[in-house]
Amino acid sequence: MCMWHNTTAIAEARTHLDHKFGLMYVKRAFVHWYLGEGMEEGEFSETHENVTALEKDYEEVGVDSVEGEGEEEGEAY
């Protein structure tokens, strides 16, 4: 993934990427390369937690925006 866009449409791609990461991390695939370059093992879980929190934030915004659409119809500017 090259960059994050400020959209809730990224949630599906992010979920798919998270699933793939989980499958590979359980097998410890490629972890040795990162550890050899100086990365600490705790950084994997910390980053995974941060990205999961970001995904939950996007889900909350998506739910709020869907709920807010009905409210905006009756508003006058």
mmCIF file of the N, C-alpha and C atoms, coordinates in Angstrom:
data_MODEL
# 
_entry.id   MODEL 
# 
loop_
_atom_site.group_PDB 
_atom_site.id 
_atom_site.type_symbol 
_atom_site.label_atom_id 
_atom_site.label_alt_id 
_atom_site.label_comp_id 
_atom_site.label_asym_id 
_atom_site.label_entity_id 
_atom_site.label_seq_id 
_atom_site.pdbx_PDB_ins_code 
_atom_site.Cartn_x 
_atom_site.Cartn_y 
_atom_site.Cartn_z 
_atom_site.occupancy 
_atom_site.B_iso_or_equiv 
_atom_site.pdbx_formal_charge 
_atom_site.auth_seq_id 
_atom_site.auth_comp_id 
_atom_site.auth_asym_id 
_atom_site.auth_atom_id 
_atom_site.pdbx_PDB_model_num 
ATOM 1   N N  . MET A 1 1  ? 0.854   -1.160  0.000  1.00 0.00 ? 1  MET A N  1 
ATOM 2   C CA . MET A 1 1  ? 0.000   0.000   0.000  1.00 0.00 ? 1  MET A CA 1 
ATOM 3   C C  . MET A 1 1  ? 0.901   1.224   0.000  1.00 0.00 ? 1  MET A C  1 
ATOM 4   N N  . CYS A 1 2  ? 0.667   2.139   -0.896 1.00 0.00 ? 2  CYS A N  1 
ATOM 5   C CA . CYS A 1 2  ? 1.537   3.308   -1.044 1.00 0.00 ? 2  CYS A CA 1 
ATOM 6   C C  . CYS A 1 2  ? 1.206   4.412   -0.054 1.00 0.00 ? 2  CYS A C  1 
ATOM 7   N N  . MET A 1 3  ? -0.064  4.719   0.122  1.00 0.00 ? 3  MET A N  1 
ATOM 8   C CA . MET A 1 3  ? -0.422  5.778   1.053  1.00 0.00 ? 3  MET A CA 1 
ATOM 9   C C  . MET A 1 3  ? -1.864  5.615   1.516  1.00 0.00 ? 3  MET A C  1 
ATOM 10  N N  . TRP A 1 4  ? -2.159  6.273   2.618  1.00 0.00 ? 4  TRP A N  1 
ATOM 11  C CA . TRP A 1 4  ? -3.507  6.257   3.176  1.00 0.00 ? 4  TRP A CA 1 
ATOM 12  C C  . TRP A 1 4  ? -4.259  7.458   2.636  1.00 0.00 ? 4  TRP A C  1 
ATOM 13  N N  . HIS A 1 5  ? -5.488  7.240   2.258  1.00 0.00 ? 5  HIS A N  1 
ATOM 14  C CA . HIS A 1 5  ? -6.352  8.335   1.830  1.00 0.00 ? 5  HIS A CA 1 
ATOM 15  C C  . HIS A 1 5  ? -7.340  8.606   2.948  1.00 0.00 ? 5  HIS A C  1 
ATOM 16  N N  . ASN A 1 6  ? -7.804  9.830   3.029  1.00 0.00 ? 6  ASN A N  1 
ATOM 17  C CA . ASN A 1 6  ? -8.764  10.198  4.051  1.00 0.00 ? 6  ASN A CA 1 
ATOM 18  C C  . ASN A 1 6  ? -10.164 9.796   3.586  1.00 0.00 ? 6  ASN A C  1 
ATOM 19  N N  . THR A 1 7  ? -10.406 8.502   3.602  1.00 0.00 ? 7  THR A N  1 
ATOM 20  C CA . THR A 1 7  ? -11.695 7.978   3.165  1.00 0.00 ? 7  THR A CA 1 
ATOM 21  C C  . THR A 1 7  ? -11.986 6.693   3.921  1.00 0.00 ? 7  THR A C  1 
ATOM 22  N N  . THR A 1 8  ? -13.232 6.402   4.090  1.00 0.00 ? 8  THR A N  1 
ATOM 23  C CA . THR A 1 8  ? -13.598 5.157   4.765  1.00 0.00 ? 8  THR A CA 1 
ATOM 24  C C  . THR A 1 8  ? -13.534 3.971   3.819  1.00 0.00 ? 8  THR A C  1 
ATOM 25  N N  . ALA A 1 9  ? -13.362 4.215   2.525  1.00 0.00 ? 9  ALA A N  1 
ATOM 26  C CA . ALA A 1 9  ? -13.268 3.120   1.557  1.00 0.00 ? 9  ALA A CA 1 
ATOM 27  C C  . ALA A 1 9  ? -12.007 2.292   1.757  1.00 0.00 ? 9  ALA A C  1 
ATOM 28  N N  . ILE A 1 10 ? -11.033 2.822   2.450  1.00 0.00 ? 10 ILE A N  1 
ATOM 29  C CA . ILE A 1 10 ? -9.778  2.114   2.677  1.00 0.00 ? 10 ILE A CA 1 
ATOM 30  C C  . ILE A 1 10 ? -9.964  0.981   3.690  1.00 0.00 ? 10 ILE A C  1 
ATOM 31  N N  . ALA A 1 11 ? -11.049 0.988   4.427  1.00 0.00 ? 11 ALA A N  1 
ATOM 32  C CA . ALA A 1 11 ? -11.254 0.009   5.495  1.00 0.00 ? 11 ALA A CA 1 
ATOM 33  C C  . ALA A 1 11 ? -11.218 -1.434  4.982  1.00 0.00 ? 11 ALA A C  1 
ATOM 34  N N  . GLU A 1 12 ? -11.818 -1.703  3.848  1.00 0.00 ? 12 GLU A N  1 
ATOM 35  C CA . GLU A 1 12 ? -11.836 -3.067  3.314  1.00 0.00 ? 12 GLU A CA 1 
ATOM 36  C C  . GLU A 1 12 ? -10.426 -3.521  2.930  1.00 0.00 ? 12 GLU A C  1 
ATOM 37  N N  . ALA A 1 13 ? -9.687  -2.658  2.259  1.00 0.00 ? 13 ALA A N  1 
ATOM 38  C CA . ALA A 1 13 ? -8.308  -2.995  1.881  1.00 0.00 ? 13 ALA A CA 1 
ATOM 39  C C  . ALA A 1 13 ? -7.444  -3.162  3.121  1.00 0.00 ? 13 ALA A C  1 
ATOM 40  N N  . ARG A 1 14 ? -7.654  -2.334  4.111  1.00 0.00 ? 14 ARG A N  1 
ATOM 41  C CA . ARG A 1 14 ? -6.889  -2.398  5.361  1.00 0.00 ? 14 ARG A CA 1 
ATOM 42  C C  . ARG A 1 14 ? -7.180  -3.706  6.092  1.00 0.00 ? 14 ARG A C  1 
ATOM 43  N N  . THR A 1 15 ? -8.426  -4.127  6.114  1.00 0.00 ? 15 THR A N  1 
ATOM 44  C CA . THR A 1 15 ? -8.804  -5.384  6.755  1.00 0.00 ? 15 THR A CA 1 
ATOM 45  C C  . THR A 1 15 ? -8.151  -6.560  6.046  1.00 0.00 ? 15 THR A C  1 
ATOM 46  N N  . HIS A 1 16 ? -8.135  -6.529  4.730  1.00 0.00 ? 16 HIS A N  1 
ATOM 47  C CA . HIS A 1 16 ? -7.503  -7.592  3.946  1.00 0.00 ? 16 HIS A CA 1 
ATOM 48  C C  . HIS A 1 16 ? -5.998  -7.634  4.228  1.00 0.00 ? 16 HIS A C  1 
ATOM 49  N N  . LEU A 1 17 ? -5.366  -6.481  4.265  1.00 0.00 ? 17 LEU A N  1 
ATOM 50  C CA . LEU A 1 17 ? -3.939  -6.395  4.551  1.00 0.00 ? 17 LEU A CA 1 
ATOM 51  C C  . LEU A 1 17 ? -3.632  -6.897  5.958  1.00 0.00 ? 17 LEU A C  1 
ATOM 52  N N  . ASP A 1 18 ? -4.479  -6.557  6.909  1.00 0.00 ? 18 ASP A N  1 
ATOM 53  C CA . ASP A 1 18 ? -4.304  -7.011  8.289  1.00 0.00 ? 18 ASP A CA 1 
ATOM 54  C C  . ASP A 1 18 ? -4.387  -8.528  8.374  1.00 0.00 ? 18 ASP A C  1 
ATOM 55  N N  . HIS A 1 19 ? -5.312  -9.107  7.639  1.00 0.00 ? 19 HIS A N  1 
ATOM 56  C CA . HIS A 1 19 ? -5.460  -10.568 7.627  1.00 0.00 ? 19 HIS A CA 1 
ATOM 57  C C  . HIS A 1 19 ? -4.191  -11.220 7.075  1.00 0.00 ? 19 HIS A C  1 
ATOM 58  N N  . LYS A 1 20 ? -3.690  -10.695 5.965  1.00 0.00 ? 20 LYS A N  1 
ATOM 59  C CA . LYS A 1 20 ? -2.468  -11.235 5.361  1.00 0.00 ? 20 LYS A CA 1 
ATOM 60  C C  . LYS A 1 20 ? -1.276  -11.085 6.301  1.00 0.00 ? 20 LYS A C  1 
ATOM 61  N N  . PHE A 1 21 ? -1.173  -9.927  6.954  1.00 0.00 ? 21 PHE A N  1 
ATOM 62  C CA . PHE A 1 21 ? -0.090  -9.706  7.902  1.00 0.00 ? 21 PHE A CA 1 
ATOM 63  C C  . PHE A 1 21 ? -0.160  -10.717 9.036  1.00 0.00 ? 21 PHE A C  1 
ATOM 64  N N  . GLY A 1 22 ? -1.357  -10.937 9.566  1.00 0.00 ? 22 GLY A N  1 
ATOM 65  C CA . GLY A 1 22 ? -1.532  -11.890 10.660 1.00 0.00 ? 22 GLY A CA 1 
ATOM 66  C C  . GLY A 1 22 ? -1.100  -13.294 10.286 1.00 0.00 ? 22 GLY A C  1 
ATOM 67  N N  . LEU A 1 23 ? -1.466  -13.727 9.090  1.00 0.00 ? 23 LEU A N  1 
ATOM 68  C CA . LEU A 1 23 ? -1.073  -15.064 8.637  1.00 0.00 ? 23 LEU A CA 1 
ATOM 69  C C  . LEU A 1 23 ? 0.443   -15.201 8.537  1.00 0.00 ? 23 LEU A C  1 
ATOM 70  N N  . MET A 1 24 ? 1.089   -14.183 8.023  1.00 0.00 ? 24 MET A N  1 
ATOM 71  C CA . MET A 1 24 ? 2.543   -14.248 7.863  1.00 0.00 ? 24 MET A CA 1 
ATOM 72  C C  . MET A 1 24 ? 3.266   -14.080 9.195  1.00 0.00 ? 24 MET A C  1 
ATOM 73  N N  . TYR A 1 25 ? 2.753   -13.214 10.060 1.00 0.00 ? 25 TYR A N  1 
ATOM 74  C CA . TYR A 1 25 ? 3.423   -12.964 11.337 1.00 0.00 ? 25 TYR A CA 1 
ATOM 75  C C  . TYR A 1 25 ? 3.356   -14.178 12.252 1.00 0.00 ? 25 TYR A C  1 
ATOM 76  N N  . VAL A 1 26 ? 2.256   -14.900 12.220 1.00 0.00 ? 26 VAL A N  1 
ATOM 77  C CA . VAL A 1 26 ? 2.131   -16.121 13.025 1.00 0.00 ? 26 VAL A CA 1 
ATOM 78  C C  . VAL A 1 26 ? 3.218   -17.120 12.642 1.00 0.00 ? 26 VAL A C  1 
ATOM 79  N N  . LYS A 1 27 ? 3.531   -17.170 11.360 1.00 0.00 ? 27 LYS A N  1 
ATOM 80  C CA . LYS A 1 27 ? 4.581   -18.077 10.883 1.00 0.00 ? 27 LYS A CA 1 
ATOM 81  C C  . LYS A 1 27 ? 5.974   -17.463 11.030 1.00 0.00 ? 27 LYS A C  1 
ATOM 82  N N  . ARG A 1 28 ? 6.027   -16.206 11.493 1.00 0.00 ? 28 ARG A N  1 
ATOM 83  C CA . ARG A 1 28 ? 7.282   -15.470 11.655 1.00 0.00 ? 28 ARG A CA 1 
ATOM 84  C C  . ARG A 1 28 ? 7.989   -15.258 10.317 1.00 0.00 ? 28 ARG A C  1 
ATOM 85  N N  . ALA A 1 29 ? 7.220   -15.221 9.245  1.00 0.00 ? 29 ALA A N  1 
ATOM 86  C CA . ALA A 1 29 ? 7.774   -15.041 7.905  1.00 0.00 ? 29 ALA A CA 1 
ATOM 87  C C  . ALA A 1 29 ? 8.411   -13.656 7.775  1.00 0.00 ? 29 ALA A C  1 
ATOM 88  N N  . PHE A 1 30 ? 9.620   -13.605 7.322  1.00 0.00 ? 30 PHE A N  1 
ATOM 89  C CA . PHE A 1 30 ? 10.377  -12.391 7.033  1.00 0.00 ? 30 PHE A CA 1 
ATOM 90  C C  . PHE A 1 30 ? 10.768  -11.573 8.263  1.00 0.00 ? 30 PHE A C  1 
ATOM 91  N N  . VAL A 1 31 ? 10.368  -11.997 9.451  1.00 0.00 ? 31 VAL A N  1 
ATOM 92  C CA . VAL A 1 31 ? 10.695  -11.236 10.657 1.00 0.00 ? 31 VAL A CA 1 
ATOM 93  C C  . VAL A 1 31 ? 12.208  -11.159 10.840 1.00 0.00 ? 31 VAL A C  1 
ATOM 94  N N  . HIS A 1 32 ? 12.901  -12.238 10.535 1.00 0.00 ? 32 HIS A N  1 
ATOM 95  C CA . HIS A 1 32 ? 14.353  -12.260 10.721 1.00 0.00 ? 32 HIS A CA 1 
ATOM 96  C C  . HIS A 1 32 ? 15.064  -11.180 9.905  1.00 0.00 ? 32 HIS A C  1 
ATOM 97  N N  . TRP A 1 33 ? 14.516  -10.838 8.755  1.00 0.00 ? 33 TRP A N  1 
ATOM 98  C CA . TRP A 1 33 ? 15.126  -9.781  7.945  1.00 0.00 ? 33 TRP A CA 1 
ATOM 99  C C  . TRP A 1 33 ? 15.051  -8.436  8.664  1.00 0.00 ? 33 TRP A C  1 
ATOM 100 N N  . TYR A 1 34 ? 13.918  -8.152  9.241  1.00 0.00 ? 34 TYR A N  1 
ATOM 101 C CA . TYR A 1 34 ? 13.743  -6.881  9.942  1.00 0.00 ? 34 TYR A CA 1 
ATOM 102 C C  . TYR A 1 34 ? 14.571  -6.831  11.218 1.00 0.00 ? 34 TYR A C  1 
ATOM 103 N N  . LEU A 1 35 ? 14.621  -7.930  11.936 1.00 0.00 ? 35 LEU A N  1 
ATOM 104 C CA . LEU A 1 35 ? 15.425  -7.982  13.156 1.00 0.00 ? 35 LEU A CA 1 
ATOM 105 C C  . LEU A 1 35 ? 16.905  -7.817  12.825 1.00 0.00 ? 35 LEU A C  1 
ATOM 106 N N  . GLY A 1 36 ? 17.333  -8.394  11.725 1.00 0.00 ? 36 GLY A N  1 
ATOM 107 C CA . GLY A 1 36 ? 18.717  -8.257  11.290 1.00 0.00 ? 36 GLY A CA 1 
ATOM 108 C C  . GLY A 1 36 ? 19.093  -6.833  10.921 1.00 0.00 ? 36 GLY A C  1 
ATOM 109 N N  . GLU A 1 37 ? 18.113  -6.041  10.529 1.00 0.00 ? 37 GLU A N  1 
ATOM 110 C CA . GLU A 1 37 ? 18.353  -4.643  10.168 1.00 0.00 ? 37 GLU A CA 1 
ATOM 111 C C  . GLU A 1 37 ? 18.243  -3.709  11.368 1.00 0.00 ? 37 GLU A C  1 
ATOM 112 N N  . GLY A 1 38 ? 17.965  -4.272  12.551 1.00 0.00 ? 38 GLY A N  1 
ATOM 113 C CA . GLY A 1 38 ? 17.941  -3.456  13.758 1.00 0.00 ? 38 GLY A CA 1 
ATOM 114 C C  . GLY A 1 38 ? 16.566  -3.146  14.317 1.00 0.00 ? 38 GLY A C  1 
ATOM 115 N N  . MET A 1 39 ? 15.530  -3.631  13.692 1.00 0.00 ? 39 MET A N  1 
ATOM 116 C CA . MET A 1 39 ? 14.179  -3.403  14.202 1.00 0.00 ? 39 MET A CA 1 
ATOM 117 C C  . MET A 1 39 ? 13.946  -4.317  15.392 1.00 0.00 ? 39 MET A C  1 
ATOM 118 N N  . GLU A 1 40 ? 13.251  -3.819  16.390 1.00 0.00 ? 40 GLU A N  1 
ATOM 119 C CA . GLU A 1 40 ? 12.941  -4.635  17.556 1.00 0.00 ? 40 GLU A CA 1 
ATOM 120 C C  . GLU A 1 40 ? 11.629  -5.375  17.330 1.00 0.00 ? 40 GLU A C  1 
ATOM 121 N N  . GLU A 1 41 ? 11.539  -6.559  17.896 1.00 0.00 ? 41 GLU A N  1 
ATOM 122 C CA . GLU A 1 41 ? 10.357  -7.394  17.669 1.00 0.00 ? 41 GLU A CA 1 
ATOM 123 C C  . GLU A 1 41 ? 9.083   -6.751  18.208 1.00 0.00 ? 41 GLU A C  1 
ATOM 124 N N  . GLY A 1 42 ? 9.185   -5.997  19.277 1.00 0.00 ? 42 GLY A N  1 
ATOM 125 C CA . GLY A 1 42 ? 8.024   -5.328  19.851 1.00 0.00 ? 42 GLY A CA 1 
ATOM 126 C C  . GLY A 1 42 ? 7.408   -4.294  18.927 1.00 0.00 ? 42 GLY A C  1 
ATOM 127 N N  . GLU A 1 43 ? 8.186   -3.804  17.977 1.00 0.00 ? 43 GLU A N  1 
ATOM 128 C CA . GLU A 1 43 ? 7.670   -2.810  17.042 1.00 0.00 ? 43 GLU A CA 1 
ATOM 129 C C  . GLU A 1 43 ? 6.593   -3.389  16.133 1.00 0.00 ? 43 GLU A C  1 
ATOM 130 N N  . PHE A 1 44 ? 6.656   -4.684  15.859 1.00 0.00 ? 44 PHE A N  1 
ATOM 131 C CA . PHE A 1 44 ? 5.627   -5.327  15.031 1.00 0.00 ? 44 PHE A CA 1 
ATOM 132 C C  . PHE A 1 44 ? 4.268   -5.249  15.716 1.00 0.00 ? 44 PHE A C  1 
ATOM 133 N N  . SER A 1 45 ? 4.224   -5.680  16.972 1.00 0.00 ? 45 SER A N  1 
ATOM 134 C CA . SER A 1 45 ? 2.937   -5.681  17.673 1.00 0.00 ? 45 SER A CA 1 
ATOM 135 C C  . SER A 1 45 ? 2.462   -4.259  17.954 1.00 0.00 ? 45 SER A C  1 
ATOM 136 N N  . GLU A 1 46 ? 3.390   -3.354  18.275 1.00 0.00 ? 46 GLU A N  1 
ATOM 137 C CA . GLU A 1 46 ? 3.005   -1.968  18.538 1.00 0.00 ? 46 GLU A CA 1 
ATOM 138 C C  . GLU A 1 46 ? 2.402   -1.314  17.295 1.00 0.00 ? 46 GLU A C  1 
ATOM 139 N N  . THR A 1 47 ? 3.044   -1.528  16.168 1.00 0.00 ? 47 THR A N  1 
ATOM 140 C CA . THR A 1 47 ? 2.535   -0.967  14.916 1.00 0.00 ? 47 THR A CA 1 
ATOM 141 C C  . THR A 1 47 ? 1.200   -1.592  14.539 1.00 0.00 ? 47 THR A C  1 
ATOM 142 N N  . HIS A 1 48 ? 1.074   -2.891  14.743 1.00 0.00 ? 48 HIS A N  1 
ATOM 143 C CA . HIS A 1 48 ? -0.187  -3.577  14.445 1.00 0.00 ? 48 HIS A CA 1 
ATOM 144 C C  . HIS A 1 48 ? -1.312  -3.005  15.301 1.00 0.00 ? 48 HIS A C  1 
ATOM 145 N N  . GLU A 1 49 ? -1.044  -2.760  16.578 1.00 0.00 ? 49 GLU A N  1 
ATOM 146 C CA . GLU A 1 49 ? -2.055  -2.177  17.463 1.00 0.00 ? 49 GLU A CA 1 
ATOM 147 C C  . GLU A 1 49 ? -2.437  -0.767  17.007 1.00 0.00 ? 49 GLU A C  1 
ATOM 148 N N  . ASN A 1 50 ? -1.448  0.028   16.613 1.00 0.00 ? 50 ASN A N  1 
ATOM 149 C CA . ASN A 1 50 ? -1.726  1.395   16.154 1.00 0.00 ? 50 ASN A CA 1 
ATOM 150 C C  . ASN A 1 50 ? -2.586  1.407   14.896 1.00 0.00 ? 50 ASN A C  1 
ATOM 151 N N  . VAL A 1 51 ? -2.276  0.529   13.969 1.00 0.00 ? 51 VAL A N  1 
ATOM 152 C CA . VAL A 1 51 ? -3.040  0.482   12.721 1.00 0.00 ? 51 VAL A CA 1 
ATOM 153 C C  . VAL A 1 51 ? -4.442  -0.064  12.975 1.00 0.00 ? 51 VAL A C  1 
ATOM 154 N N  . THR A 1 52 ? -4.574  -1.017  13.893 1.00 0.00 ? 52 THR A N  1 
ATOM 155 C CA . THR A 1 52 ? -5.893  -1.536  14.257 1.00 0.00 ? 52 THR A CA 1 
ATOM 156 C C  . THR A 1 52 ? -6.742  -0.436  14.889 1.00 0.00 ? 52 THR A C  1 
ATOM 157 N N  . ALA A 1 53 ? -6.131  0.392   15.733 1.00 0.00 ? 53 ALA A N  1 
ATOM 158 C CA . ALA A 1 53 ? -6.851  1.521   16.325 1.00 0.00 ? 53 ALA A CA 1 
ATOM 159 C C  . ALA A 1 53 ? -7.291  2.502   15.244 1.00 0.00 ? 53 ALA A C  1 
ATOM 160 N N  . LEU A 1 54 ? -6.436  2.719   14.252 1.00 0.00 ? 54 LEU A N  1 
ATOM 161 C CA . LEU A 1 54 ? -6.793  3.592   13.134 1.00 0.00 ? 54 LEU A CA 1 
ATOM 162 C C  . LEU A 1 54 ? -7.970  3.023   12.355 1.00 0.00 ? 54 LEU A C  1 
ATOM 163 N N  . GLU A 1 55 ? -7.972  1.709   12.155 1.00 0.00 ? 55 GLU A N  1 
ATOM 164 C CA . GLU A 1 55 ? -9.083  1.059   11.455 1.00 0.00 ? 55 GLU A CA 1 
ATOM 165 C C  . GLU A 1 55 ? -10.388 1.244   12.221 1.00 0.00 ? 55 GLU A C  1 
ATOM 166 N N  . LYS A 1 56 ? -10.348 1.102   13.533 1.00 0.00 ? 56 LYS A N  1 
ATOM 167 C CA . LYS A 1 56 ? -11.553 1.298   14.344 1.00 0.00 ? 56 LYS A CA 1 
ATOM 168 C C  . LYS A 1 56 ? -12.038 2.740   14.261 1.00 0.00 ? 56 LYS A C  1 
ATOM 169 N N  . ASP A 1 57 ? -11.105 3.693   14.227 1.00 0.00 ? 57 ASP A N  1 
ATOM 170 C CA . ASP A 1 57 ? -11.486 5.096   14.074 1.00 0.00 ? 57 ASP A CA 1 
ATOM 171 C C  . ASP A 1 57 ? -12.213 5.325   12.750 1.00 0.00 ? 57 ASP A C  1 
ATOM 172 N N  . TYR A 1 58 ? -11.705 4.726   11.668 1.00 0.00 ? 58 TYR A N  1 
ATOM 173 C CA . TYR A 1 58 ? -12.363 4.849   10.370 1.00 0.00 ? 58 TYR A CA 1 
ATOM 174 C C  . TYR A 1 58 ? -13.752 4.219   10.401 1.00 0.00 ? 58 TYR A C  1 
ATOM 175 N N  . GLU A 1 59 ? -13.894 3.084   11.085 1.00 0.00 ? 59 GLU A N  1 
ATOM 176 C CA . GLU A 1 59 ? -15.208 2.446   11.188 1.00 0.00 ? 59 GLU A CA 1 
ATOM 177 C C  . GLU A 1 59 ? -16.183 3.352   11.919 1.00 0.00 ? 59 GLU A C  1 
ATOM 178 N N  . GLU A 1 60 ? -15.724 3.985   13.011 1.00 0.00 ? 60 GLU A N  1 
ATOM 179 C CA . GLU A 1 60 ? -16.589 4.885   13.770 1.00 0.00 ? 60 GLU A CA 1 
ATOM 180 C C  . GLU A 1 60 ? -17.008 6.086   12.927 1.00 0.00 ? 60 GLU A C  1 
ATOM 181 N N  . VAL A 1 61 ? -16.075 6.641   12.178 1.00 0.00 ? 61 VAL A N  1 
ATOM 182 C CA . VAL A 1 61 ? -16.389 7.780   11.315 1.00 0.00 ? 61 VAL A CA 1 
ATOM 183 C C  . VAL A 1 61 ? -17.379 7.362   10.235 1.00 0.00 ? 61 VAL A C  1 
ATOM 184 N N  . GLY A 1 62 ? -17.195 6.160   9.683  1.00 0.00 ? 62 GLY A N  1 
ATOM 185 C CA . GLY A 1 62 ? -18.111 5.662   8.662  1.00 0.00 ? 62 GLY A CA 1 
ATOM 186 C C  . GLY A 1 62 ? -19.512 5.496   9.195  1.00 0.00 ? 62 GLY A C  1 
ATOM 187 N N  . VAL A 1 63 ? -19.640 4.972   10.398 1.00 0.00 ? 63 VAL A N  1 
ATOM 188 C CA . VAL A 1 63 ? -20.952 4.797   11.021 1.00 0.00 ? 63 VAL A CA 1 
ATOM 189 C C  . VAL A 1 63 ? -21.559 6.157   11.322 1.00 0.00 ? 63 VAL A C  1 
ATOM 190 N N  . ASP A 1 64 ? -20.758 7.085   11.853 1.00 0.00 ? 64 ASP A N  1 
ATOM 191 C CA . ASP A 1 64 ? -21.254 8.422   12.161 1.00 0.00 ? 64 ASP A CA 1 
ATOM 192 C C  . ASP A 1 64 ? -21.709 9.155   10.907 1.00 0.00 ? 64 ASP A C  1 
ATOM 193 N N  . SER A 1 65 ? -20.970 8.993   9.805  1.00 0.00 ? 65 SER A N  1 
ATOM 194 C CA . SER A 1 65 ? -21.347 9.701   8.581  1.00 0.00 ? 65 SER A CA 1 
ATOM 195 C C  . SER A 1 65 ? -22.617 9.120   7.973  1.00 0.00 ? 65 SER A C  1 
ATOM 196 N N  . VAL A 1 66 ? -22.814 7.815   8.085  1.00 0.00 ? 66 VAL A N  1 
ATOM 197 C CA . VAL A 1 66 ? -24.040 7.196   7.574  1.00 0.00 ? 66 VAL A CA 1 
ATOM 198 C C  . VAL A 1 66 ? -25.227 7.639   8.412  1.00 0.00 ? 66 VAL A C  1 
ATOM 199 N N  . GLU A 1 67 ? -25.052 7.691   9.728  1.00 0.00 ? 67 GLU A N  1 
ATOM 200 C CA . GLU A 1 67 ? -26.138 8.141   10.601 1.00 0.00 ? 67 GLU A CA 1 
ATOM 201 C C  . GLU A 1 67 ? -26.423 9.620   10.389 1.00 0.00 ? 67 GLU A C  1 
ATOM 202 N N  . GLY A 1 68 ? -25.384 10.404  10.124 1.00 0.00 ? 68 GLY A N  1 
ATOM 203 C CA . GLY A 1 68 ? -25.533 11.844  9.947  1.00 0.00 ? 68 GLY A CA 1 
ATOM 204 C C  . GLY A 1 68 ? -26.172 12.238  8.639  1.00 0.00 ? 68 GLY A C  1 
ATOM 205 N N  . GLU A 1 69 ? -26.164 11.378  7.644  1.00 0.00 ? 69 GLU A N  1 
ATOM 206 C CA . GLU A 1 69 ? -26.743 11.709  6.341  1.00 0.00 ? 69 GLU A CA 1 
ATOM 207 C C  . GLU A 1 69 ? -28.238 11.957  6.440  1.00 0.00 ? 69 GLU A C  1 
ATOM 208 N N  . GLY A 1 70 ? -28.933 11.202  7.220  1.00 0.00 ? 70 GLY A N  1 
ATOM 209 C CA . GLY A 1 70 ? -30.373 11.378  7.371  1.00 0.00 ? 70 GLY A CA 1 
ATOM 210 C C  . GLY A 1 70 ? -30.714 12.657  8.102  1.00 0.00 ? 70 GLY A C  1 
ATOM 211 N N  . GLU A 1 71 ? -29.856 13.070  9.008  1.00 0.00 ? 71 GLU A N  1 
ATOM 212 C CA . GLU A 1 71 ? -30.102 14.282  9.774  1.00 0.00 ? 71 GLU A CA 1 
ATOM 213 C C  . GLU A 1 71 ? -29.886 15.533  8.939  1.00 0.00 ? 71 GLU A C  1 
ATOM 214 N N  . GLU A 1 72 ? -28.984 15.484  7.975  1.00 0.00 ? 72 GLU A N  1 
ATOM 215 C CA . GLU A 1 72 ? -28.651 16.662  7.186  1.00 0.00 ? 72 GLU A CA 1 
ATOM 216 C C  . GLU A 1 72 ? -29.740 17.028  6.188  1.00 0.00 ? 72 GLU A C  1 
ATOM 217 N N  . GLU A 1 73 ? -30.594 16.094  5.819  1.00 0.00 ? 73 GLU A N  1 
ATOM 218 C CA . GLU A 1 73 ? -31.614 16.355  4.808  1.00 0.00 ? 73 GLU A CA 1 
ATOM 219 C C  . GLU A 1 73 ? -32.588 17.440  5.236  1.00 0.00 ? 73 GLU A C  1 
ATOM 220 N N  . GLY A 1 74 ? -32.912 17.509  6.506  1.00 0.00 ? 74 GLY A N  1 
ATOM 221 C CA . GLY A 1 74 ? -33.881 18.481  6.981  1.00 0.00 ? 74 GLY A CA 1 
ATOM 222 C C  . GLY A 1 74 ? -33.276 19.816  7.363  1.00 0.00 ? 74 GLY A C  1 
ATOM 223 N N  . GLU A 1 75 ? -31.964 19.935  7.338  1.00 0.00 ? 75 GLU A N  1 
ATOM 224 C CA . GLU A 1 75 ? -31.319 21.165  7.764  1.00 0.00 ? 75 GLU A CA 1 
ATOM 225 C C  . GLU A 1 75 ? -31.344 22.204  6.652  1.00 0.00 ? 75 GLU A C  1 
ATOM 226 N N  . ALA A 1 76 ? -31.530 23.465  7.029  1.00 0.00 ? 76 ALA A N  1 
ATOM 227 C CA . ALA A 1 76 ? -31.482 24.572  6.075  1.00 0.00 ? 76 ALA A CA 1 
ATOM 228 C C  . ALA A 1 76 ? -30.207 25.361  6.322  1.00 0.00 ? 76 ALA A C  1 
ATOM 229 N N  . TYR A 1 77 ? -29.641 25.889  5.241  1.00 0.00 ? 77 TYR A N  1 
ATOM 230 C CA . TYR A 1 77 ? -28.394 26.649  5.377  1.00 0.00 ? 77 TYR A CA 1 
ATOM 231 C C  . TYR A 1 77 ? -28.641 28.115  5.269  1.00 0.00 ? 77 TYR A C  1 
# 
